[in-house]
Amino acid sequence: MQLLRAQPAGVVPDTTMSEAARMPGGEVLARLGSGPTGLTKGEATRRRALTGPNAVRTHRANPWMVLARQFRSAILLLLIITAVLSVFLGDAANAVVIGAILLLSILLGFSSEFRAERAAEALHSRVTHSVVVLRDGARTMVHVVDLVPGDVVLLTLGAVVPADIRLLSSEDLQCDEGILTGESLPVGKDAAAVAGPEKPDDGQGCVFMGTVVAAGSCSGVVVATGPRAEFGRIAAGLGTRQPRTEFQQGLARFSFLLMQVAFALTGLIFVANLLLARPIIDALLFSLAIAVGITPQLLPAVVSTCLAAGTRELARHRVLVKRLVCIEDLGDMDVLVTDKTGTLTEGQITFQRAIPIDGNYTEEDLVTLGLLATEGVYGHRPASIGQNPLDAALWQSAAAASFDPEPYARLDTLPFDHHRRRVSVLVRKGTGPAQLISKGAPEDVLRLCTGTPPGAMAELQEQFDAGSRVIAVGGRPAPGRASLTVGDEQELALAGFLVFQDRTKSTAGASLKQLADLGVAVKIATGDNASVAGKICTDLGLPSGGTLTGEQVEGLSDAELIVAAQECGIFARVSPEQKARIVRLLRSGGRAVGFLGDGVNDALALHQADVGISVETATDVAKDAADIVLLDKDLGVLAEGVTEGRRIFANTIKYVLMGTSSNFGNMFSAAVASAVLTFLPMLPGQILLNNLLYDTGQLAIPGDRVDPEQLHAPAHWNIGFIRRFMVVFGSISSLFDFATFAMMLVIFQAAPGEFRSGWFMESIATQTLIIFVIRTRRIPFFRSRPSIGLAAAAGAVVVGGVYLPLSPLASALGFDPLPAPFFLALLLMLVAYLGLVELAKKSFFATVAPAVPVPLGRAAGHHIHRRAARFSAATPKRMLRP
């Protein structure tokens, strides 16, 4: 092992990328105080303490930024204007009430959102990326945030480059640098390239943070990390705003609806009060209070609480949501396209046997050929770190124990890619002639072979029918050759087949049933053979609905594939582009599609899906393309995620429906009463206090129970449904408000203070208790019980609302005491009101089949645009945050 020079304390040797590009790799190692065997663990630890994490940004929750966001609310702006006007007019009591409401709204919103930010911080700390590094001369996996200048790293196909790196060696390396340059085609890289005076900016011998290894493999020394890397400098100057999800789009449309209603009501009230010759300032204050009162002030807090609570629950089930709002996308899913490895199978591939086809080879010879055709480091037995699962299984098998790689020299390699689906090597044993060996998917290797024995295809099909994974090995002499091209892969002789087994997962059948009960259809997209995928589905009792191969997919038009994809359950031997096309067309057919993948060949499909799902052990590019990361590759875990996503959406809609209907009814009643009465039916501060009390009680909704039928199918924002609900149930609320007005004026002949006390009590009681009727389509309490928290919160709000007009604060708030008979009348009106709402609910929902608002239809273009934007800008940022 090379001895590194002792470095002065507090100093990390460094160089710039432009300087590194001008020097051979050995000189860069020397400049950075490193060597071919990398750093020692102690030196790496010392440098990490000095350079900090290899990260562009962090996900630490910033309380000051969260607090600042609270003041961006138009609702709070209206509250501030109302409070200032009250102070200006000398109405101190009203100003104090509004100020207290304003402060409480800010504190509640801040508390809920900050807890959500902390939840996101905790989730991101669990989504990690690792890279193969040489430490103390041995391969080891470290988190990308722990890389330091001088580290020697090894990168293979699909890796996201974790830092700015000067190449030390490369094999047919190509990198996708579109994130930096905008170029759509991969760029060739060569470790031997050195920039010179004629090409000062040449980066052919370097790879840069955030780019993706599109082909080949390499080793290199880290030159710059974190914000000092090229991508880090660019990202540091960019904003962090993410594209909005469908859930956020729905919230925006809902807010626009409220704004329209608020403007209409406040305008009418203001004009009516002016026509009645009321003081203009009083009319303005009352109108502003109505505008605030009709809006659910704590909607952001309720949504944040719902999402944060849901993500914490999912994290306990080992499901990590990278953006809180994406949890709704997960609940929205009705089609899941997934690979079979690790989801339907155990994902633990074991080598079973070698089947020679050519009589010149024994089983031992065939295993030797398979081991030689490995994209590993020769000169010693390759470690399993960084190897693909099939190669790792072959090297770890008993059949490989007697193989000695020392006599063999690897002259050149054509690395695996997802179009050729094979790897080829040029090797020589001792002083003998060179030999070309190709190993890969049987269909692709057999296509290159000549004189294949007639029994080969029957043997291959027998293995496929048994559900085995098969790799074909072929080769030919290549005397005099020192390098390879794709054109050399021809006229091979088939040596035989290597057979692997990945057993069906014992829990997969139950998981598939869970998803079916949730209305989620499961389709398999695999690079494996159709017979293997079909055998797995048969064993698990999963109806396939038919099979399409990649070749058949290629021959279908988009219109034909849309129809076929809806019916077929298996897509076999499909390329990355075909997976993405299948997902895109399923979505264009109106389905909400989730895609579960873990390889570089899955990245395109992950971006095309409504919700991309990956696993903790996935390749970097797949994990970054996903919205959801599963810590266990288990469909049962995913089913829990779908259920939680739907529960969160159902509870959010509860608040929206109850808040808009009751607020609309009360504010409409106030508008009518203000035009008829000789006094204001409620003071502005009383309206705001009423609304805040009601909203505060609804903060318990995120923990409420959800009826099972609300989880059986996905639901979407439907503004038309919300508008109809608001009008129907808001009108019932107004009807009882008018009955209260009549009772107060005719029966009790109430003065203004008494009138306001009576309506305040009736209003707070009706709009709070209606939650128990509207939260379910079932009979409340008997067939659908609310959570204890929600029941306690609603009870506390009603008690508080009835007590306030009787409390010592009553006079300051503008309330007068009421006679005892009023409370008996109030109780009777509450019973009548809840009974009428229950009858109206049954009639209203009889015309709506789904258990929750029906879909508006999917905006496929919006989702594609969102995915593209995230791929081009957000992916590497998220990958490199600690």
Solvent accessible surface area in square Angstrom, and as a share of the most:
residue,aa,sasa,rsa
1,M,147,0.66
2,Q,79,0.35
3,L,165,0.82
4,L,40,0.20
5,R,154,0.56
6,A,105,0.81
7,Q,37,0.16
8,P,83,0.52
9,A,99,0.76
10,G,53,0.51
11,V,73,0.42
12,V,29,0.17
13,P,21,0.13
14,D,99,0.51
15,T,14,0.08
16,T,74,0.43
17,M,27,0.12
18,S,61,0.39
19,E,71,0.32
20,A,0,0.00
21,A,9,0.07
22,R,105,0.38
23,M,23,0.10
24,P,64,0.40
25,G,10,0.10
26,G,52,0.50
27,E,95,0.43
28,V,0,0.00
29,L,11,0.06
30,A,54,0.42
31,R,112,0.41
32,L,0,0.00
33,G,3,0.03
34,S,4,0.03
35,G,1,0.01
36,P,88,0.55
37,T,43,0.25
38,G,4,0.04
39,L,1,0.00
40,T,48,0.28
41,K,119,0.50
42,G,53,0.51
43,E,28,0.12
44,A,3,0.03
45,T,93,0.54
46,R,63,0.23
47,R,0,0.00
48,R,69,0.25
49,A,87,0.68
50,L,83,0.41
51,T,28,0.16
52,G,20,0.19
53,P,51,0.32
54,N,0,0.00
55,A,8,0.06
56,V,19,0.11
57,R,49,0.18
58,T,58,0.34
59,H,42,0.19
60,R,172,0.63
61,A,16,0.12
62,N,62,0.32
63,P,54,0.34
64,W,190,0.67
65,M,111,0.50
66,V,1,0.01
67,L,55,0.27
68,A,54,0.42
69,R,66,0.24
70,Q,19,0.08
71,F,107,0.45
72,R,181,0.66
73,S,39,0.25
74,A,73,0.57
75,I,32,0.16
76,L,15,0.07
77,L,101,0.50
78,L,46,0.23
79,L,0,0.00
80,I,59,0.30
81,I,72,0.37
82,T,0,0.00
83,A,14,0.11
84,V,91,0.52
85,L,34,0.17
86,S,0,0.00
87,V,101,0.58
88,F,163,0.68
89,L,71,0.35
90,G,63,0.61
91,D,60,0.31
92,A,70,0.55
93,A,47,0.36
94,N,13,0.06
95,A,12,0.10
96,V,105,0.61
97,V,21,0.12
98,I,0,0.00
99,G,29,0.28
100,A,58,0.45
101,I,3,0.02
102,L,29,0.14
103,L,106,0.53
104,L,74,0.37
105,S,8,0.05
106,I,13,0.07
107,L,91,0.45
108,L,36,0.18
109,G,9,0.09
110,F,46,0.19
111,S,41,0.26
112,S,4,0.02
113,E,40,0.18
114,F,40,0.17
115,R,113,0.41
116,A,6,0.05
117,E,57,0.25
118,R,131,0.48
119,A,8,0.07
120,A,24,0.18
121,E,52,0.23
122,A,54,0.41
123,L,8,0.04
124,H,16,0.07
125,S,69,0.44
126,R,94,0.34
127,V,17,0.10
128,T,41,0.24
129,H,8,0.04
130,S,41,0.26
131,V,9,0.05
132,V,15,0.08
133,V,0,0.00
134,L,30,0.15
135,R,23,0.09
136,D,52,0.27
137,G,35,0.34
138,A,59,0.46
139,R,52,0.19
140,T,36,0.21
141,M,97,0.43
142,V,22,0.12
143,H,81,0.36
144,V,3,0.02
145,V,22,0.13
146,D,49,0.25
147,L,0,0.00
148,V,0,0.00
149,P,6,0.04
150,G,0,0.00
151,D,0,0.00
152,V,2,0.01
153,V,0,0.00
154,L,33,0.16
155,L,5,0.02
156,T,65,0.38
157,L,41,0.20
158,G,1,0.01
159,A,19,0.15
160,V,4,0.02
161,V,0,0.00
162,P,1,0.00
163,A,0,0.00
164,D,1,0.00
165,I,1,0.00
166,R,1,0.00
167,L,1,0.00
168,L,49,0.24
169,S,57,0.37
170,S,34,0.22
171,E,52,0.23
172,D,77,0.40
173,L,4,0.02
174,Q,80,0.36
175,C,0,0.00
176,D,43,0.22
177,E,16,0.07
178,G,25,0.24
179,I,45,0.23
180,L,42,0.21
181,T,82,0.48
182,G,61,0.59
183,E,101,0.46
184,S,102,0.66
185,L,133,0.66
186,P,59,0.37
187,V,55,0.32
188,G,37,0.36
189,K,16,0.07
190,D,63,0.32
191,A,17,0.13
192,A,83,0.64
193,A,17,0.13
194,V,54,0.31
195,A,7,0.05
196,G,20,0.19
197,P,137,0.86
198,E,170,0.76
199,K,99,0.42
200,P,63,0.39
201,D,137,0.71
202,D,36,0.18
203,G,18,0.18
204,Q,74,0.33
205,G,4,0.04
206,C,1,0.01
207,V,0,0.00
208,F,37,0.15
209,M,0,0.00
210,G,3,0.03
211,T,0,0.00
212,V,24,0.14
213,V,0,0.00
214,A,37,0.28
215,A,22,0.17
216,G,2,0.02
217,S,20,0.13
218,C,12,0.07
219,S,17,0.11
220,G,0,0.00
221,V,0,0.00
222,V,0,0.00
223,V,4,0.02
224,A,13,0.10
225,T,1,0.01
226,G,0,0.00
227,P,61,0.38
228,R,106,0.39
229,A,0,0.00
230,E,63,0.28
231,F,5,0.02
232,G,0,0.00
233,R,132,0.48
234,I,74,0.38
235,A,0,0.00
236,A,66,0.51
237,G,70,0.68
238,L,82,0.41
239,G,59,0.57
240,T,71,0.41
241,R,214,0.78
242,Q,37,0.16
243,P,36,0.23
244,R,98,0.36
245,T,0,0.00
246,E,23,0.11
247,F,0,0.00
248,Q,46,0.20
249,Q,44,0.20
250,G,0,0.00
251,L,36,0.18
252,A,35,0.27
253,R,83,0.30
254,F,0,0.00
255,S,58,0.37
256,F,111,0.46
257,L,7,0.03
258,L,11,0.05
259,M,87,0.39
260,Q,90,0.40
261,V,21,0.12
262,A,10,0.08
263,F,139,0.58
264,A,60,0.46
265,L,14,0.07
266,T,19,0.11
267,G,36,0.34
268,L,125,0.62
269,I,3,0.01
270,F,53,0.22
271,V,81,0.47
272,A,26,0.20
273,N,0,0.00
274,L,73,0.36
275,L,146,0.72
276,L,84,0.42
277,A,89,0.69
278,R,41,0.15
279,P,82,0.51
280,I,101,0.52
281,I,51,0.26
282,D,63,0.33
283,A,1,0.00
284,L,60,0.30
285,L,8,0.04
286,F,0,0.00
287,S,6,0.04
288,L,25,0.13
289,A,0,0.00
290,I,0,0.00
291,A,10,0.08
292,V,0,0.00
293,G,0,0.00
294,I,1,0.01
295,T,15,0.08
296,P,3,0.02
297,Q,15,0.07
298,L,4,0.02
299,L,15,0.07
300,P,87,0.55
301,A,2,0.02
302,V,0,0.00
303,V,10,0.06
304,S,20,0.13
305,T,22,0.13
306,C,2,0.01
307,L,8,0.04
308,A,2,0.01
309,A,27,0.21
310,G,0,0.00
311,T,1,0.00
312,R,100,0.36
313,E,51,0.23
314,L,1,0.00
315,A,14,0.11
316,R,168,0.61
317,H,66,0.29
318,R,101,0.37
319,V,0,0.00
320,L,0,0.00
321,V,1,0.01
322,K,10,0.04
323,R,34,0.12
324,L,26,0.13
325,V,21,0.12
326,C,0,0.00
327,I,0,0.00
328,E,6,0.03
329,D,2,0.01
330,L,0,0.00
331,G,4,0.04
332,D,3,0.02
333,M,1,0.00
334,D,29,0.15
335,V,0,0.00
336,L,0,0.00
337,V,1,0.01
338,T,0,0.00
339,D,28,0.15
340,K,4,0.02
341,T,31,0.18
342,G,6,0.06
343,T,1,0.00
344,L,0,0.00
345,T,1,0.01
346,E,73,0.33
347,G,35,0.34
348,Q,137,0.61
349,I,22,0.11
350,T,58,0.34
351,F,27,0.11
352,Q,83,0.37
353,R,118,0.43
354,A,3,0.02
355,I,13,0.07
356,P,44,0.28
357,I,33,0.17
358,D,32,0.17
359,G,81,0.78
360,N,131,0.67
361,Y,55,0.21
362,T,80,0.46
363,E,98,0.44
364,E,116,0.52
365,D,57,0.29
366,L,0,0.00
367,V,8,0.04
368,T,27,0.15
369,L,15,0.08
370,G,0,0.00
371,L,0,0.00
372,L,5,0.02
373,A,0,0.00
374,T,0,0.00
375,E,59,0.27
376,G,6,0.05
377,V,64,0.37
378,Y,36,0.14
379,G,45,0.43
380,H,96,0.43
381,R,101,0.37
382,P,10,0.06
383,A,41,0.32
384,S,54,0.35
385,I,52,0.26
386,G,46,0.44
387,Q,30,0.13
388,N,71,0.37
389,P,88,0.56
390,L,32,0.16
391,D,8,0.04
392,A,14,0.11
393,A,10,0.07
394,L,2,0.01
395,W,17,0.06
396,Q,123,0.55
397,S,21,0.13
398,A,97,0.75
399,A,44,0.34
400,A,0,0.00
401,A,78,0.61
402,S,90,0.58
403,F,18,0.07
404,D,76,0.39
405,P,9,0.06
406,E,110,0.49
407,P,59,0.37
408,Y,40,0.15
409,A,45,0.35
410,R,56,0.20
411,L,53,0.27
412,D,39,0.20
413,T,1,0.01
414,L,12,0.06
415,P,11,0.07
416,F,65,0.27
417,D,33,0.17
418,H,46,0.21
419,H,128,0.57
420,R,33,0.12
421,R,48,0.18
422,R,22,0.08
423,V,9,0.05
424,S,0,0.00
425,V,0,0.00
426,L,0,0.00
427,V,5,0.03
428,R,88,0.32
429,K,118,0.50
430,G,50,0.48
431,T,145,0.84
432,G,28,0.27
433,P,98,0.62
434,A,5,0.04
435,Q,54,0.24
436,L,0,0.00
437,I,1,0.00
438,S,0,0.00
439,K,16,0.07
440,G,6,0.06
441,A,11,0.08
442,P,0,0.00
443,E,54,0.24
444,D,7,0.04
445,V,0,0.00
446,L,27,0.14
447,R,164,0.60
448,L,32,0.16
449,C,17,0.10
450,T,84,0.49
451,G,78,0.75
452,T,48,0.28
453,P,48,0.30
454,P,134,0.84
455,G,45,0.43
456,A,0,0.00
457,M,111,0.50
458,A,69,0.54
459,E,43,0.19
460,L,6,0.03
461,Q,78,0.35
462,E,108,0.48
463,Q,18,0.08
464,F,3,0.01
465,D,76,0.39
466,A,58,0.45
467,G,5,0.05
468,S,5,0.03
469,R,52,0.19
470,V,7,0.04
471,I,23,0.12
472,A,0,0.00
473,V,0,0.00
474,G,0,0.00
475,G,6,0.06
476,R,59,0.22
477,P,95,0.60
478,A,4,0.03
479,P,95,0.60
480,G,83,0.80
481,R,91,0.33
482,A,77,0.60
483,S,57,0.37
484,L,14,0.07
485,T,77,0.45
486,V,84,0.48
487,G,49,0.47
488,D,16,0.08
489,E,6,0.03
490,Q,95,0.42
491,E,119,0.54
492,L,1,0.01
493,A,46,0.35
494,L,6,0.03
495,A,1,0.00
496,G,0,0.00
497,F,0,0.00
498,L,0,0.00
499,V,3,0.02
500,F,3,0.01
501,Q,40,0.18
502,D,5,0.02
503,R,148,0.54
504,T,45,0.26
505,K,27,0.11
506,S,106,0.68
507,T,70,0.41
508,A,1,0.01
509,G,28,0.27
510,A,69,0.54
511,S,4,0.03
512,L,13,0.07
513,K,131,0.55
514,Q,74,0.33
515,L,0,0.00
516,A,66,0.51
517,D,81,0.42
518,L,17,0.08
519,G,41,0.40
520,V,4,0.03
521,A,42,0.33
522,V,15,0.08
523,K,11,0.05
524,I,1,0.00
525,A,1,0.01
526,T,4,0.02
527,G,30,0.29
528,D,12,0.06
529,N,19,0.10
530,A,29,0.22
531,S,33,0.21
532,V,1,0.01
533,A,1,0.01
534,G,22,0.21
535,K,72,0.31
536,I,9,0.04
537,C,3,0.02
538,T,103,0.60
539,D,78,0.40
540,L,29,0.14
541,G,62,0.59
542,L,27,0.13
543,P,112,0.70
544,S,38,0.25
545,G,54,0.52
546,G,32,0.30
547,T,54,0.31
548,L,19,0.09
549,T,42,0.24
550,G,3,0.03
551,E,151,0.68
552,Q,93,0.42
553,V,0,0.00
554,E,121,0.54
555,G,66,0.64
556,L,48,0.24
557,S,56,0.36
558,D,62,0.32
559,A,71,0.55
560,E,91,0.41
561,L,0,0.00
562,I,50,0.26
563,V,103,0.59
564,A,24,0.19
565,A,0,0.00
566,Q,52,0.23
567,E,123,0.55
568,C,15,0.09
569,G,7,0.07
570,I,1,0.00
571,F,0,0.00
572,A,0,0.00
573,R,37,0.14
574,V,7,0.04
575,S,28,0.18
576,P,13,0.08
577,E,83,0.37
578,Q,19,0.08
579,K,5,0.02
580,A,10,0.08
581,R,45,0.17
582,I,0,0.00
583,V,0,0.00
584,R,77,0.28
585,L,5,0.03
586,L,0,0.00
587,R,6,0.02
588,S,62,0.40
589,G,38,0.37
590,G,46,0.44
591,R,63,0.23
592,A,3,0.02
593,V,0,0.00
594,G,0,0.00
595,F,1,0.01
596,L,1,0.00
597,G,0,0.00
598,D,42,0.22
599,G,13,0.13
600,V,32,0.19
601,N,32,0.16
602,D,4,0.02
603,A,10,0.07
604,L,82,0.41
605,A,0,0.00
606,L,0,0.00
607,H,15,0.07
608,Q,43,0.19
609,A,0,0.00
610,D,3,0.02
611,V,0,0.00
612,G,0,0.00
613,I,0,0.00
614,S,0,0.00
615,V,3,0.01
616,E,64,0.28
617,T,127,0.74
618,A,11,0.08
619,T,48,0.28
620,D,17,0.09
621,V,8,0.04
622,A,0,0.00
623,K,8,0.03
624,D,1,0.00
625,A,0,0.00
626,A,0,0.00
627,D,4,0.02
628,I,0,0.00
629,V,1,0.00
630,L,0,0.00
631,L,22,0.11
632,D,53,0.27
633,K,36,0.15
634,D,34,0.17
635,L,1,0.00
636,G,12,0.12
637,V,21,0.12
638,L,0,0.00
639,A,1,0.01
640,E,62,0.28
641,G,0,0.00
642,V,0,0.00
643,T,40,0.23
644,E,16,0.07
645,G,0,0.00
646,R,8,0.03
647,R,49,0.18
648,I,1,0.01
649,F,8,0.03
650,A,3,0.03
651,N,0,0.00
652,T,0,0.00
653,I,5,0.03
654,K,8,0.03
655,Y,0,0.00
656,V,0,0.00
657,L,12,0.06
658,M,1,0.00
659,G,0,0.00
660,T,1,0.01
661,S,1,0.01
662,S,2,0.01
663,N,2,0.01
664,F,35,0.14
665,G,0,0.00
666,N,4,0.02
667,M,14,0.06
668,F,80,0.33
669,S,0,0.00
670,A,0,0.00
671,A,13,0.10
672,V,55,0.32
673,A,4,0.03
674,S,0,0.00
675,A,41,0.32
676,V,114,0.66
677,L,21,0.10
678,T,127,0.74
679,F,36,0.15
680,L,23,0.11
681,P,0,0.00
682,M,5,0.02
683,L,54,0.27
684,P,9,0.06
685,G,3,0.03
686,Q,4,0.02
687,I,1,0.01
688,L,0,0.00
689,L,26,0.13
690,N,7,0.03
691,N,4,0.02
692,L,5,0.03
693,L,40,0.20
694,Y,1,0.00
695,D,0,0.00
696,T,50,0.29
697,G,3,0.03
698,Q,0,0.00
699,L,37,0.18
700,A,27,0.21
701,I,0,0.00
702,P,5,0.03
703,G,55,0.53
704,D,2,0.01
705,R,106,0.39
706,V,21,0.12
707,D,10,0.05
708,P,72,0.45
709,E,56,0.25
710,Q,23,0.10
711,L,30,0.15
712,H,98,0.44
713,A,56,0.43
714,P,28,0.17
715,A,10,0.08
716,H,23,0.10
717,W,5,0.02
718,N,11,0.06
719,I,18,0.09
720,G,20,0.19
721,F,1,0.00
722,I,0,0.00
723,R,108,0.39
724,R,117,0.43
725,F,1,0.00
726,M,4,0.02
727,V,72,0.41
728,V,58,0.33
729,F,2,0.01
730,G,0,0.00
731,S,59,0.38
732,I,19,0.10
733,S,5,0.03
734,S,5,0.03
735,L,102,0.51
736,F,25,0.11
737,D,0,0.00
738,F,70,0.29
739,A,45,0.35
740,T,0,0.00
741,F,18,0.07
742,A,52,0.40
743,M,18,0.08
744,M,1,0.00
745,L,67,0.33
746,V,110,0.63
747,I,121,0.61
748,F,46,0.19
749,Q,149,0.66
750,A,12,0.09
751,A,47,0.36
752,P,55,0.35
753,G,10,0.09
754,E,49,0.22
755,F,0,0.00
756,R,32,0.12
757,S,0,0.00
758,G,0,0.00
759,W,2,0.01
760,F,0,0.00
761,M,0,0.00
762,E,2,0.01
763,S,1,0.01
764,I,0,0.00
765,A,1,0.00
766,T,4,0.02
767,Q,4,0.02
768,T,0,0.00
769,L,40,0.20
770,I,2,0.01
771,I,1,0.00
772,F,21,0.09
773,V,9,0.05
774,I,12,0.06
775,R,4,0.02
776,T,3,0.02
777,R,62,0.23
778,R,63,0.23
779,I,76,0.38
780,P,20,0.12
781,F,105,0.44
782,F,179,0.75
783,R,147,0.54
784,S,7,0.04
785,R,152,0.55
786,P,11,0.07
787,S,14,0.09
788,I,142,0.72
789,G,42,0.41
790,L,1,0.00
791,A,40,0.31
792,A,64,0.49
793,A,25,0.20
794,A,1,0.01
795,G,32,0.31
796,A,67,0.52
797,V,13,0.07
798,V,24,0.14
799,V,104,0.60
800,G,25,0.24
801,G,0,0.00
802,V,35,0.20
803,Y,120,0.46
804,L,30,0.15
805,P,1,0.01
806,L,89,0.44
807,S,10,0.06
808,P,125,0.79
809,L,105,0.52
810,A,11,0.08
811,S,95,0.61
812,A,62,0.48
813,L,24,0.12
814,G,23,0.22
815,F,3,0.01
816,D,59,0.31
817,P,100,0.63
818,L,19,0.10
819,P,56,0.35
820,A,81,0.63
821,P,85,0.53
822,F,0,0.00
823,F,62,0.26
824,L,114,0.57
825,A,22,0.17
826,L,11,0.05
827,L,104,0.52
828,L,113,0.56
829,M,27,0.12
830,L,19,0.10
831,V,99,0.57
832,A,54,0.42
833,Y,2,0.01
834,L,45,0.22
835,G,35,0.34
836,L,67,0.33
837,V,0,0.00
838,E,28,0.13
839,L,121,0.60
840,A,20,0.16
841,K,2,0.01
842,K,98,0.42
843,S,76,0.49
844,F,25,0.10
845,F,26,0.11
846,A,87,0.67
847,T,116,0.68
848,V,15,0.09
849,A,103,0.80
850,P,50,0.31
851,A,25,0.19
852,V,12,0.07
853,P,4,0.02
854,V,41,0.23
855,P,73,0.46
856,L,96,0.48
857,G,53,0.51
858,R,50,0.18
859,A,48,0.38
860,A,27,0.21
861,G,53,0.51
862,H,47,0.21
863,H,0,0.00
864,I,57,0.29
865,H,130,0.58
866,R,3,0.01
867,R,3,0.01
868,A,57,0.44
869,A,32,0.25
870,R,1,0.01
871,F,83,0.35
872,S,67,0.43
873,A,46,0.35
874,A,10,0.08
875,T,8,0.05
876,P,6,0.04
877,K,16,0.07
878,R,16,0.06
879,M,3,0.01
880,L,0,0.00
881,R,27,0.10
882,P,49,0.31
